[in-house]
Each structure stands twice: as C-alpha cells, then as structure tokens.
C-alpha cells in the first residue's frame, strides 16, 4: 500500500480522506522576518494558524497539501508546531519557487557537466528529511509564470530529476494567461517524466476550455485551486468551468483548493481582506460546493475531486 509523507509521519494514501490540494500554512520572506523581527509575532501567528486550520478540519477536511518550498519561506519546524495542535494531515513539499533566476547560491554550482545541486537537495528532503528533521517531503513543487527563463528551466529539470530518483509527484505553479502549463508539460515530457504524475496548479484561473482540454490531453491533473481569488477569475466562472469539465467526464482530472495561507506577508495588513474577501480556507465548503451542486455536479464527482483524485495523484507508481 502506498504511503504519503506528512508532517506527522507517513499516512496510507487511502487514509488521506478529503484533501485540499494547494494550501499554505505560512508564506514568508524569512530574510525580512529574521532581520526585522518587530514585523512578526511568532506566538500570535502560530495561534492564528491553529485556529484557521481547526476551522478547516471542522468542515470535514482531513488533509492539505502545502506547496511552500524554498522561495516561499518554508520553515518545517514552525509548521510542525502548528500541526501538533491540529488533527489535520499536512503534506509538505520540496523544490524551489522562482519566476526568473535561481538564487545566487546556485549560480556557480553545477547545472551542466555534473550532478545538479538542486536535484540532490530535493532528493534529500524526500528520502532523509527536511532541514535536519525526520519530516520528509511528499511531493515536488516548481513554478513557471510568464515565460521559460534559463533559471526556471533549470529548476524544472532539477525537479524532474528528483522525481525520477524518488517517484514522488510534481506540482507546477502555472499561468494560464501565458499558456505556461503547456510549456511545463513540454519540458517535463522531454526530461522523461510521466505527465500523469504532474499537477498543473492554477489551471482554474482560466475558463478557456480549449486550453484546459489540451492540458488534460497531455495527461496531467488540473489544479482548480484558487477559489476566493475573484480578482483573477470570478467564482461563478470557476464553478461553471468545473461543471462543464465534470459533465464531459473529467472530474478525475481535477482537484480543488484555495491557494490560501494562514499568513502571507506579501500584503500589508488589511489589503488581502479588501482585495479578496473570499480568499480563506473554508470558502470551498461554505460556498463553492453548494454552487457546484447547483450547477449539476453530482456528489460522486465532488468526492472524486476531493478524495479519489488526490489519493491517485499521491499513490500512482508508489506501490
């Protein structure tokens, strides 16, 4: 039986239950936080995270996949501290988040003609543990926003290599407006990755069915994972798109989430709430699922997106 690594240890893939496939506990600039500690209250933020995740658990969510990696302020010990107080599975990730260049740390470390430094680091997170802990990563994460820069391509290839070494699945942040889900598929396919092990995050930012069909035809899963971010695409259009794809038989190629965070330091206080008032962890269960049912999405299809597809994504090739 396939097991999935979580912050609290391995869990059978069949025991993940209801899963939101793209949620962050904390998104931080750790260098800012460490050098300007007056901007961060550790106890307050941990307590707030516990409260938000408990509310999610109360809605019936059993598991979240947290794609917070280097570049987004991953601190696995802080997440573990939160998880000690919440009966929720949190699946951590490894990888690197950049839209352009790799950090200077990697600039002069091998990219060609030798072992890729990043691939070795990602592999160690998966096989040995993250940051000297026994907590292992359960999936890989990378990003491609507007274009395939040399730095982004290097990260994609390093993620592909770590995937081939370990068998854990891949999640890619993409931008439908720039068609980068297709670019990610092209690069990963060229590296020998089975695209059926790839989740293209933020595909739900698009209502372009032709584009989404091309991603599905390529074999990948679609992340319909930014509910609440109406500034990118209104909820009714997101719901209608899922309903159309489900009616075509594609519920098994979609997963749901918000891409929300207990705390994200990208916005000054109050801005996130004004910009996206529905961008919070329980919006799917409180509002989206009723809307999907009203749009004709059957209960078994909702279960597929929340339970069956995440289980398949994490368990394929791991038996």
C-alpha positions in Angstrom: 0.0 0.0 0.0 1.4 3.4 -1.0 2.2 5.8 1.9 2.3 9.6 1.7 4.7 11.6 3.8 3.1 14.2 6.1 4.4 16.5 8.8 3.2 14.0 11.4 4.7 11.0 9.6 3.6 8.6 6.8 -0.1 8.1 6.1 -1.6 5.5 3.8 -2.8 7.1 0.5 -6.1 5.5 1.2 -6.3 7.3 4.5 -5.9 10.9 3.3 -9.6 11.4 3.2 -10.9 14.8 2.0 -8.0 16.8 0.6 -7.5 20.4 -0.4 -4.6 20.2 -2.8 -3.0 23.6 -2.6 -3.0 25.5 0.7 -0.2 27.2 2.6 0.3 27.4 6.3 2.8 30.3 6.1 4.2 32.3 3.2 7.0 34.5 4.4 10.2 36.3 3.4 12.4 34.7 6.0 15.3 37.1 5.5 12.9 40.1 6.2 11.4 38.3 9.2 14.8 37.5 10.7 16.2 40.9 10.2 13.1 42.9 11.2 11.6 40.8 14.0 9.3 43.6 15.1 7.2 42.7 12.0 6.5 39.2 13.2 4.8 37.8 16.4 5.6 34.1 16.4 3.1 33.2 19.2 0.3 35.2 17.7 0.8 33.8 14.2 1.1 30.2 15.3 -2.1 30.6 17.4 -3.9 32.1 14.4 -2.8 29.3 12.1 -4.0 26.7 14.6 -7.4 28.4 14.7 -7.7 28.6 10.9 -6.7 25.0 10.4 -9.1 23.8 13.1 -11.9 25.6 11.3 -11.0 23.7 8.2 -10.9 20.4 10.0 -14.3 21.2 11.4 -15.7 21.5 7.8 -14.6 17.9 7.2 -11.2 18.4 5.6 -8.7 15.7 6.6 -5.6 16.7 4.6 -3.9 19.7 2.9 -1.0 19.7 0.5 1.3 22.6 1.4 3.5 23.5 -1.5 5.6 26.0 0.5 9.2 25.5 -0.7 12.4 27.5 -0.7 11.5 30.9 -2.1 8.2 31.0 -0.1 9.8 30.8 3.4 9.4 27.2 4.3 10.1 26.5 8.0 9.1 22.9 8.6 9.6 23.2 12.4 7.1 26.1 12.6 4.6 24.1 10.6 5.2 21.1 12.8 4.5 23.2 15.8 1.1 24.2 14.3 0.4 20.6 13.3 0.9 19.4 16.8 -2.2 21.3 17.8 -4.4 20.4 14.8 -5.8 16.9 13.8 -5.1 17.5 10.2 -2.6 15.9 7.8 -0.2 18.4 6.2 1.8 17.1 3.2 5.0 19.2 2.8 6.8 19.8 -0.4 10.3 20.3 -1.6 11.5 22.3 -4.6 12.2 25.9 -5.5 9.9 28.8 -6.2 11.1 31.4 -8.8 9.6 33.1 -11.8 13.0 34.1 -13.2 16.5 33.4 -11.9 17.7 30.8 -9.4 19.1 32.2 -6.1 22.8 33.2 -6.2 23.6 30.2 -4.0 23.0 28.0 -7.1 24.5 30.3 -9.7 28.0 28.8 -9.7 27.0 25.3 -8.5 26.7 22.7 -11.2 23.9 22.9 -13.7 25.7 21.0 -16.5 28.5 18.5 -16.6 27.9 17.2 -13.2 25.3 16.4 -10.6 22.6 19.1 -10.4 22.9 20.6 -6.8 19.2 21.3 -6.6 18.2 17.7 -7.5 20.4 16.3 -4.8 18.9 18.7 -2.2 15.3 17.9 -3.2 16.1 14.2 -3.1 17.5 14.5 0.4 14.3 16.3 1.5 12.3 13.4 0.2 14.4 10.5 1.4 16.1 11.7 4.6 14.1 14.6 5.9 13.8 18.4 5.7 16.2 20.8 7.5 17.7 18.1 9.7 14.3 16.8 10.8 12.7 13.4 10.2 9.9 15.1 8.3 10.0 14.1 4.6 8.6 15.9 1.6 5.6 14.2 -0.1 5.8 16.0 -3.4 7.9 18.4 -5.6 7.0 22.0 -6.4 8.3 24.4 -9.0 6.9 27.4 -10.9 6.7 28.9 -14.4 4.8 32.2 -14.6 5.2 34.3 -17.8 8.0 32.5 -19.7 10.6 29.8 -19.6 13.7 31.6 -18.4 17.0 29.7 -18.1 16.6 29.7 -14.3 13.1 28.4 -14.4 14.1 25.7 -16.9 16.9 24.6 -14.6 14.5 24.2 -11.7 12.0 22.3 -13.8 14.8 19.9 -14.9 16.1 19.5 -11.3 12.5 18.7 -10.1 12.2 16.2 -13.0 15.4 14.5 -11.9 14.4 14.3 -8.2 11.0 12.9 -9.3 12.8 10.1 -11.3 15.0 9.3 -8.4 12.2 9.2 -5.8 8.9 8.6 -7.5 7.1 11.4 -5.7 4.7 13.5 -7.8 5.2 17.0 -9.2 3.2 20.2 -8.8 3.9 23.2 -11.1 2.7 26.7 -10.5 1.5 27.9 -13.9 -0.1 30.9 -15.5 -3.0 30.0 -17.9 -2.9 33.5 -19.3 0.6 32.9 -20.6 -0.1 29.2 -21.5 2.7 28.0 -19.3 1.0 24.8 -18.3 1.7 23.6 -21.9 5.4 24.8 -21.6 5.8 22.9 -18.3 4.4 19.7 -19.9 6.8 20.1 -22.8 9.9 20.5 -20.6 8.9 17.7 -18.2 8.0 15.3 -21.0 11.4 16.0 -22.5 13.0 15.0 -19.2 11.2 11.7 -19.3 8.5 12.5 -16.7 5.1 10.7 -16.9 2.8 13.7 -17.2 0.2 11.6 -15.3 2.3 12.3 -12.2 2.1 16.1 -12.7 -0.4 18.6 -11.3 -0.7 21.9 -13.1 -1.6 24.4 -10.4 -3.8 27.4 -11.1 -5.3 25.9 -14.2 -8.6 27.0 -12.7 -7.7 30.6 -13.3 -8.8 30.0 -16.9 -12.3 29.4 -18.4 -10.7 28.6 -21.7 -11.9 25.0 -22.3 -9.7 24.6 -25.3 -6.6 25.3 -23.2 -7.7 23.1 -20.4 -8.6 20.2 -22.8 -5.0 20.4 -24.2 -3.6 20.1 -20.6 -5.8 17.1 -19.9 -4.9 15.5 -23.3 -1.3 15.8 -22.2 -2.1 13.6 -19.3 -1.8 16.0 -16.3 -4.1 16.9 -13.5 -5.7 20.4 -13.3 -5.4 22.4 -10.1 -8.8 24.2 -9.8 -7.1 25.7 -6.8 -7.6 29.5 -6.4 -11.2 29.7 -5.1 -11.7 33.1 -3.5 -9.3 34.9 -5.7 -12.1 36.6 -7.7 -9.7 39.3 -8.9 -8.2 36.6 -11.2 -11.4 34.9 -12.2 -14.8 35.2 -10.5 -16.2 32.3 -8.6 -19.1 31.8 -10.9 -16.8 31.3 -13.9 -14.6 28.9 -11.9 -17.7 26.9 -10.9 -19.1 26.9 -14.5 -15.8 25.6 -15.9 -15.6 22.8 -13.4 -19.2 21.9 -14.1 -18.6 21.7 -17.9 -15.5 19.6 -17.5 -17.2 17.3 -15.0 -20.1 16.8 -17.4 -17.5 15.8 -20.0 -16.2 13.1 -17.6 -13.1 14.9 -16.4 -13.8 15.1 -12.6 -11.0 12.6 -12.2 -8.5 15.1 -13.7 -9.3 18.0 -11.3 -8.5 18.8 -7.7 -9.8 21.7 -5.6 -8.2 24.3 -3.3 -7.9 28.0 -2.5 -4.1 28.6 -2.6 -4.8 30.5 0.7 -2.5 30.8 3.7 -2.8 31.2 7.4 -0.4 34.1 7.0 1.2 35.6 3.9 3.5 38.6 4.2 3.1 39.8 0.6 0.4 42.2 1.6 0.2 45.0 4.2 -2.4 44.4 7.0 -6.0 44.6 5.6 -5.1 44.6 1.9 -5.6 40.9 1.3 -9.0 41.1 3.0 -10.1 44.0 0.9 -8.7 42.7 -2.3 -10.1 39.1 -2.0 -12.6 38.9 0.9 -13.5 35.3 0.0 -9.9 34.1 0.0 -10.0 31.9 3.1 -9.8 28.2 3.9 -13.5 27.4 4.3 -14.8 29.2 1.3 -15.0 26.0 -0.8 -17.0 24.1 1.8 -19.2 27.0 2.7 -19.9 28.4 -0.8 -18.3 26.6 -3.7 -19.5 23.0 -3.1 -23.2 24.2 -2.8 -22.6 26.2 -6.1 -21.1 23.1 -7.8 -24.1 21.0 -6.8 -26.5 23.7 -8.1 -24.5 23.7 -11.4 -25.2 20.0 -11.8 -22.0 18.5 -10.4 -23.0 15.2 -8.8 -22.0 14.2 -5.3 -19.8 11.3 -6.6 -17.9 13.8 -8.8 -17.3 16.1 -5.9 -16.0 13.1 -3.9 -13.7 12.3 -6.8 -12.2 15.7 -6.9 -11.7 15.9 -3.1 -10.9 12.3 -2.2 -10.2 10.0 -5.1 -8.1 12.2 -7.4 -5.7 13.3 -4.6 -5.3 9.7 -3.5 -4.5 8.7 -7.0 -2.1 11.5 -7.5 -0.1 10.6 -4.5 -0.2 6.9 -4.8 0.4 6.3 -8.5 3.7 4.5 -9.1 4.4 4.2 -5.3 3.0 0.7 -4.5 
